[in-house]
Amino acid sequence: MKTLLKSNNCGELNAKNIGEEVTLSGWVSCVRDLGGIIFLELRDRSGFFQLVADPQINPDIHAVFSKLKTESVITVKGKVTKRPDETYNEKLATGEVESYPNYVNVLTEAETLPFVLDDENVSEDIRLKYRYLDLRRAPMLHNLTLRHKVVTAMREYLNGQDFLEVETPILNKTTPEGARDYLVPSRVQEGKFYALPQSPQIFKQLLMVGGIERYYQIAKCFRDEDLRADRQPEFTQVDLEMSFVNQDEVITMVEGLVQSAFKAAGVDVQLPLKRITWQEAMDRFGSDKPDTRFGLELFNVTDIMEASTFQAFKDVIAAGGTVRAIKIPGIAGYSRKEMDDVRNLAISFGAKGLAWITYMESGEVKSPVLKFLSEDQIKEIQNRADAQNGDIVFFVADKPKVVYDVLGRFRLYFGKKLNMINEDDHALLWVVNFPMFEWSDEEGRYMAMHHPFTSPNLEDMDKLRNGDLGHVNSIAYDIVYNGTELGGGSVRIHTPEVQKEVFKALGLDDATVQEKFGFMVNAFRYGTPPHAGLAIGLDRLIALLCRTDSIRDVIAFPKNSGAKCLMSDAPGEASLQQLRELHLKSTVKPK
């Protein structure tokens, strides 16, 4: 006869169950001995339930409870009884009831834990080393439960829109562009390597060639790059692709997906979402992932400074640069040290210098650059800034990319410092009409801003062919949530001729294209439908919905900032036999 370990969950019992005989199993959350009577909180995933052992009523149970260590796993049986009114706990769903069990079985006894589970000051390294214990904490359970609910809602939505969930290969071929690949040596193909996929991009486009028409996947992706709070070497995307659609149709589909995901997290999203162009986002917010929960928008003063006598700014403008400004309200009383700190902050962000005009509470206007400006110019700056007494307007002059980056980061810094951001707001929008290419100083050439399969605007094809890459726009779109890019996508190139032009612009010759992308380029020769898609960073989405700064808090078993699993100690060394089988020789001496 099989032994029943659980008839009910701990957190589901209430007054309706009074008088019922139940069997519960779970972890001992805490044991309290109050004057000889022992109160034990039993915990499982559903919540807590109070057990009572009275030496006068159930002495055998009392003897066992008195020796139990927290986090031991037990099974108990007994009737559900009503708690005395004076012990009613309204904070617990089970706060009206308890049980004096008549049976207990210690399934496993826990040793002393390396940290106290409800201690919020435990270091992250300790939590990651003992992740299986960390997962028992309520915040981690909440995060993983929310992740499950959101993924379930997204799957249900896409299934309802006639998508097919299709898995794509994990062992892939290394390709140029993008981040560094994780390489996997082949044992049976000597000297050859697989690459773990940075995304399913190529394969999902080939699924469109194959006639699938609507595909999605909760896809594992891998990138060998330096880590920070919102990056992991392995991460998860909600990936989708559609045939015979344009940009508007993809955006509408994804808006429904996002609305379903947020609804699962208890957030109501009103559709349609606002759209702004990439250029507008940069001009107003200094970022292509703008946080629109607060103001502090940038404004252009290039024309004013060009007409001024401020030679430093005029030289920047003559060299193709720009001068832009931002108004920070209510800080005109900053001390000299505080202003020095602001200047140093701007320099740390990449500015060569910082200029400003201070509008004192007294009405006086102060600035190191006033002598270079006429009264009309000073007045025009104040009008554009809508500056009031007590405000400061800051100016940065440089290449547009530098100016946007510095003032965009300035905006976020002061938005947080001045408590201008309502953390309960949910600001979603689309950024569209991205540049096709961006210049890389490191590479000394233009790189694809998204990826090389993004379609250029058809009206920009002459610019693409003529090498005017800085003025070619793409049919690309990003969805942004509270200043974080949730996901991005594009209309894809579906003709070999256009794809060849893009590869040529990226400096990829025919031989390289054939070696790296030959199977994809060849597939396009046999009838490729127009198609488009998008990928949403699932880990990032869940982290934002859980109000945590790190995606490690929403991944069951993450790596640390050094791409190491502190729990399993991965990555580890391979044996000499394994290396021989893979035709490899290590130059690193074993520790």
Secondary structure, 3 states (H helix, E strand, C coil): CCCCCCCCCHHHCCHHHCCCEEEEEEEEEEEEEECCEEEEEEEECCEEEEEEECCCCCHHHHHHHCCCCCCCEEEEEEEEEECCHHHCCCCCCCCCEEECCCEEEEEECCCCCCCCCCCCCCCHHHHHHCHHHHCCCHHHHHHHHHHHHHHHHHHHHHHHCCCEECCCCCCECCCCCCCCCCEEECCCCCCCEEECCCCCHHHHHHHHHCCCCEEEEEEEEECCCCCCCCCCCEEEEEEEEEECCCHHHHHHHHHHHHHHHHHHCCCCCCCCCEEEEHHHHHHHHCCCCCCCCCCCCEEECHHHHHCCCCHHHHHHHHCCCEEEEEEECCCCCCCHHHHHHHHHHHHHCCCCCCEEEEECCCCCEECCCHHHCCHHHHHHHHHHHCCCCCCEEEEEEECHHHHHHHHHHHHHHHHHHCCCCCCCCCCEEEEECCECEEEECCCCEEEECCCCCECECHHHHHHHHCCCHHHCEECEEEEEECCEEEEEEEEECCCHHHHHHHHHHCCCCHHHHHHHHHHHHHHHHHCCCCEEEEEEEHHHHHHHHCCCCCHHHHCCCCCCCCCCECCCCECCCCCHHHHHHCCCCCCCCCC
